[in-house]
């Protein structure tokens, strides 16, 4: 039974490490992403209607 708990603990630690690594990777990857609303820009179609 002790070996079973050791196995489950090892699997849990590996899973937690993988989730943490993915969270860090996602944080680094999206560091410069624009948060909130989209940037508004004028398009040629909008200028022609005025």
TAPENOR-V408832 format. One line per field, one symbol per residue. phi: phi as a letter, one per 40 degrees, with the letter a starting at -180 (. if undefined). burial: b if it has 24 or more other ideal C-beta (glycine too) atoms within 12 Angstrom, else e. Layout:
phi = ???
burial = ???
//
This chain:
phi = .ccccccccccccccccccccccccccccbcbccbgccccbcbdcccccc
burial = eeeeeeeeeeeeeeeeeeeeeeeeeeeeeeeeeeeeeeeeeeeeeeeeee
//
